[in-house]
Amino acid sequence: MFRKSIILSLFVCAFQYSYAQNTDSLTFVKSKWIKKSIGSKSKLITHHFADKNLFGANQNISYIEIKNLKKKGYIAIGQEVKILKPTSKFGRDLNALAAVNGTFFDIKNGGSVDLIKTNGLINAQNRIENGGGRSAHQQAAIAISNGLLDIKKWDGSENWESNLAAEDIMVSGPLLRINNKDEKIDSGSFSITRHPRTAVGIAGNKVIILTVDGRHENSAGMSLFELSKIMKWLGCSASINLDGGGSTTMWVHGFGDTGVVNYPSDNKKWDHNGERNVANVILLKKKP
């Protein structure tokens, strides 16, 4: 009898978990997303889940959908070696159509802590942690070659990213999905705690650049497990997490008063003025 009770309890738990997952996915894909063209072959898509109906919480999600074109310089990397500045300033300074914050950086001294290569030149190397091993945010990369964006997985070799043939590379992570399969995500605090998140994915012939707001009652933010799910629901066969938290920012030229689409959390207010200064960005350039 006791054994039957355990089996029944496990079955009920499994059913409830499966039901919750199906409910979340249906809520996500059937929501009325706001779509706005922002340039040739690209559009801004947003939705605010305001009834605590996505993963049991309010969530504000913004993403840019871009046709992955062979147009050199259309999707690009912007970075500064020393100084830090807001994502919006990167976008304006580089005459971009849109920009999101990029990979992890030294918030005190400036510069990326993960390898960045632009126009064939390596501008920042991976900074190895005290333990001597690679961080989880150094085990994948965005690689742009001849205008096409790809997502790469670390192959275990020491100089893996330096040997990639792409002209533009941004190392980051953790990797969420590759080859249409979920990657294993560790159960550390960074992964399981809800934070604002920034991610990039590839869905067929499209690139998805996404932000999730967080640290506010209007948007809880997501764990990496939740982030991986929504990238999958958007059809991404590959996706990668970028720097998040207070860094998470999406800027679009001509959008509102500031161009900032999401609600950056660094000022702890639900407005568009809480940008953090960052060291690097992903750019969508004008006139592909």
C-alpha positions as CSV (number, residue, x, y, z in Angstrom):
1,M,0.0,0.0,0.0
2,F,2.8,2.4,1.0
3,R,4.6,1.6,-2.3
4,K,1.5,2.3,-4.3
5,S,1.1,5.6,-2.5
6,I,4.6,6.7,-3.5
7,I,4.1,5.7,-7.1
8,L,0.8,7.6,-7.2
9,S,2.4,10.7,-5.7
10,L,5.2,10.6,-8.2
11,F,2.7,10.2,-11.0
12,V,0.7,13.2,-9.8
13,C,3.8,15.4,-9.4
14,A,5.0,14.4,-12.9
15,F,1.5,15.2,-14.3
16,Q,1.4,18.6,-12.6
17,Y,4.9,19.5,-13.9
18,S,4.0,18.5,-17.4
19,Y,0.8,20.4,-17.2
20,A,2.6,23.6,-16.0
21,Q,5.1,23.3,-18.8
22,N,2.4,22.9,-21.4
23,T,0.4,25.8,-20.0
24,D,3.4,28.1,-20.0
25,S,4.3,27.2,-23.6
26,L,0.8,27.7,-24.8
27,T,0.5,31.0,-22.9
28,F,3.8,32.1,-24.5
29,V,3.1,31.3,-28.1
30,K,-0.6,32.3,-28.1
31,S,-0.1,35.7,-26.6
32,K,-0.8,38.8,-28.6
33,W,2.7,40.1,-29.3
34,I,3.2,43.7,-30.4
35,K,5.2,43.8,-33.7
36,K,6.9,46.8,-35.2
37,S,9.1,47.0,-38.3
38,I,12.4,48.7,-37.4
39,G,14.3,48.3,-40.6
40,S,14.8,46.1,-43.7
41,K,14.2,42.4,-42.8
42,S,13.9,43.2,-39.0
43,K,11.2,43.8,-36.5
44,L,10.8,44.5,-32.8
45,I,8.4,42.2,-31.0
46,T,7.3,42.8,-27.4
47,H,4.8,41.5,-24.8
48,H,4.1,42.1,-21.1
49,F,2.8,39.1,-19.3
50,A,1.0,41.0,-16.6
51,D,-1.2,38.4,-15.0
52,K,1.5,36.3,-13.4
53,N,0.8,33.8,-16.1
54,L,4.3,32.9,-17.4
55,F,6.2,30.7,-15.1
56,G,3.8,31.9,-12.3
57,A,5.1,35.4,-12.6
58,N,4.9,38.7,-14.4
59,Q,7.4,38.9,-17.3
60,N,8.3,41.6,-19.8
61,I,10.0,40.3,-22.9
62,S,11.3,42.2,-25.9
63,Y,13.1,40.7,-28.9
64,I,14.3,41.7,-32.3
65,E,13.8,39.2,-35.1
66,I,16.3,39.7,-38.0
67,K,16.7,37.8,-41.2
68,N,20.2,36.2,-41.1
69,L,21.5,37.8,-44.3
70,K,24.8,37.6,-46.0
71,K,25.3,41.3,-45.5
72,K,28.7,42.1,-44.0
73,G,28.4,44.6,-41.1
74,Y,24.6,44.3,-40.7
75,I,24.9,42.4,-37.4
76,A,28.1,43.5,-35.7
77,I,30.0,43.8,-32.4
78,G,30.8,47.1,-30.7
79,Q,33.3,47.3,-27.9
80,E,35.5,49.6,-25.9
81,V,38.8,48.4,-24.5
82,K,38.9,50.7,-21.4
83,I,35.8,52.9,-21.0
84,L,32.3,51.9,-20.2
85,K,29.2,53.5,-21.6
86,P,25.4,52.8,-21.9
87,T,24.2,50.5,-24.6
88,S,22.2,53.4,-26.0
89,K,25.3,55.5,-26.4
90,F,27.1,52.6,-28.2
91,G,24.1,52.5,-30.6
92,R,24.1,56.2,-31.3
93,D,27.9,56.5,-31.6
94,L,28.0,53.7,-34.1
95,N,25.0,54.9,-36.1
96,A,23.1,51.7,-35.4
97,L,19.5,50.7,-35.9
98,A,19.5,48.7,-32.7
99,A,21.8,47.5,-29.9
100,V,21.7,45.1,-26.9
101,N,24.3,44.7,-24.2
102,G,26.9,42.0,-24.9
103,T,29.1,39.8,-22.9
104,F,30.6,40.0,-19.4
105,F,33.0,42.8,-18.5
106,D,35.2,44.3,-15.7
107,I,32.8,46.7,-14.1
108,K,35.6,48.4,-12.1
109,N,38.3,48.8,-14.7
110,G,36.5,48.4,-18.0
111,G,37.0,46.0,-20.8
112,S,35.6,42.6,-21.6
113,V,36.5,39.6,-19.5
114,D,35.7,37.3,-22.4
115,L,37.4,37.2,-25.8
116,I,36.2,39.7,-28.4
117,K,37.4,39.9,-32.0
118,T,36.2,42.6,-34.4
119,N,37.3,42.9,-38.1
120,G,39.7,40.1,-37.6
121,L,41.5,41.7,-34.6
122,I,41.4,40.3,-31.1
123,N,40.6,43.2,-28.8
124,A,40.1,41.3,-25.5
125,Q,41.2,37.9,-24.2
126,N,39.5,35.6,-21.8
127,R,40.4,36.4,-18.2
128,I,40.9,33.1,-16.4
129,E,39.5,32.9,-12.9
130,N,41.6,32.1,-9.9
131,G,40.8,28.4,-10.1
132,G,42.5,28.3,-13.5
133,G,39.5,26.9,-15.5
134,R,37.1,28.5,-17.9
135,S,34.1,30.2,-16.6
136,A,30.7,29.1,-17.9
137,H,30.5,32.3,-19.8
138,Q,33.6,31.4,-21.7
139,Q,32.4,28.1,-23.1
140,A,30.4,29.4,-26.2
141,A,30.6,32.2,-28.7
142,I,28.7,34.3,-31.2
143,A,30.6,34.2,-34.4
144,I,29.9,36.4,-37.4
145,S,31.4,35.6,-40.7
146,N,30.5,37.2,-44.1
147,G,27.5,38.8,-42.3
148,L,26.0,35.5,-41.1
149,L,25.7,35.0,-37.3
150,D,26.4,31.5,-35.8
151,I,26.6,30.2,-32.3
152,K,29.6,28.0,-31.4
153,K,30.3,25.6,-28.6
154,W,33.7,25.3,-26.9
155,D,35.4,22.1,-28.1
156,G,37.5,21.7,-25.0
157,S,40.8,22.9,-26.6
158,E,42.8,25.7,-25.0
159,N,42.8,28.2,-27.8
160,W,39.4,27.2,-29.3
161,E,38.0,30.7,-29.9
162,S,41.3,32.1,-31.3
163,N,41.2,29.5,-34.0
164,L,37.6,30.2,-35.2
165,A,37.6,31.5,-38.7
166,A,35.0,34.2,-38.2
167,E,35.9,37.9,-38.5
168,D,33.9,38.9,-35.5
169,I,33.6,36.8,-32.3
170,M,32.1,37.4,-28.9
171,V,32.7,34.7,-26.3
172,S,29.9,34.4,-23.7
173,G,27.6,31.9,-22.1
174,P,26.3,29.7,-20.7
175,L,25.2,28.0,-23.9
176,L,21.5,27.2,-23.7
177,R,20.8,25.2,-26.9
178,I,22.9,23.8,-29.8
179,N,22.0,21.6,-32.8
180,N,18.3,21.7,-31.7
181,K,19.1,20.2,-28.3
182,D,19.1,21.7,-24.8
183,E,22.5,22.0,-23.2
184,K,23.0,20.9,-19.6
185,I,22.8,23.9,-17.3
186,D,24.3,23.7,-13.8
187,S,22.2,24.2,-10.7
188,G,24.3,27.1,-9.2
189,S,22.7,30.3,-8.0
190,F,23.4,32.2,-11.2
191,S,21.4,29.6,-13.1
192,I,18.4,29.0,-10.9
193,T,17.8,32.6,-9.6
194,R,15.6,34.9,-11.6
195,H,17.5,37.8,-13.1
196,P,17.1,40.2,-16.0
197,R,18.5,38.3,-19.0
198,T,19.9,38.9,-22.5
199,A,20.1,36.1,-25.1
200,V,20.8,35.5,-28.8
201,G,19.4,32.6,-30.8
202,I,19.1,31.2,-34.3
203,A,15.7,30.1,-35.6
204,G,15.9,28.9,-39.1
205,N,17.1,31.8,-41.3
206,K,16.4,34.3,-38.5
207,V,18.4,35.7,-35.6
208,I,16.6,36.4,-32.3
209,I,18.1,39.0,-30.0
210,L,16.1,39.0,-26.7
211,T,15.8,40.7,-23.3
212,V,13.8,39.7,-20.3
213,D,13.3,42.4,-17.6
214,G,13.6,41.5,-13.9
215,R,14.0,42.5,-10.3
216,H,10.7,44.2,-10.2
217,E,7.1,43.3,-9.5
218,N,6.2,44.0,-13.1
219,S,8.7,41.5,-14.4
220,A,10.4,38.8,-12.2
221,G,13.2,37.9,-14.6
222,M,14.1,34.3,-15.5
223,S,16.3,31.5,-14.5
224,L,18.5,30.1,-17.2
225,F,16.2,27.1,-17.4
226,E,13.2,29.4,-18.1
227,L,15.3,31.4,-20.6
228,S,16.2,28.3,-22.4
229,K,12.6,27.3,-22.7
230,I,11.4,30.6,-24.2
231,M,14.2,30.5,-26.7
232,K,13.1,27.0,-27.7
233,W,9.5,28.2,-28.0
234,L,10.7,30.9,-30.4
235,G,12.0,28.1,-32.6
236,C,15.7,28.5,-31.8
237,S,17.9,25.5,-32.6
238,A,20.8,27.3,-30.9
239,S,20.9,30.0,-28.2
240,I,23.3,31.6,-25.9
241,N,23.0,33.6,-22.7
242,L,24.8,37.0,-22.6
243,D,25.5,39.3,-19.6
244,G,22.3,40.1,-17.8
245,G,21.2,41.6,-14.5
246,G,21.6,45.4,-14.5
247,S,23.4,45.2,-17.8
248,T,20.3,44.0,-19.7
249,T,19.3,46.7,-22.2
250,M,17.7,46.9,-25.6
251,W,17.9,50.1,-27.6
252,V,16.2,50.8,-30.9
253,H,16.8,54.0,-32.9
254,G,13.8,56.3,-32.7
255,F,11.9,54.3,-30.1
256,G,10.2,56.5,-27.6
257,D,12.1,59.3,-25.9
258,T,15.3,57.5,-25.2
259,G,15.3,54.6,-27.7
260,V,15.5,52.2,-24.7
261,V,12.8,49.5,-25.3
262,N,13.0,47.5,-22.1
263,Y,13.2,48.5,-18.4
264,P,16.9,48.3,-17.3
265,S,17.0,47.6,-13.6
266,D,20.1,49.4,-12.4
267,N,18.1,52.3,-11.0
268,K,15.6,50.0,-9.4
269,K,12.7,51.8,-11.1
270,W,10.2,50.7,-13.7
271,D,11.3,53.1,-16.4
272,H,13.7,53.4,-19.3
273,N,16.4,55.3,-17.5
274,G,18.2,52.6,-15.5
275,E,20.9,51.7,-18.0
276,R,24.3,50.4,-16.7
277,N,27.5,51.4,-18.4
278,V,28.9,48.4,-20.3
279,A,32.0,47.4,-22.3
280,N,30.5,45.8,-25.4
281,V,27.3,45.3,-27.4
282,I,25.7,43.5,-30.3
283,L,24.6,45.9,-33.0
284,L,22.1,45.9,-35.8
285,K,23.5,48.3,-38.3
286,K,21.5,50.5,-40.8
287,K,21.0,49.9,-44.5
288,P,22.2,46.2,-44.9
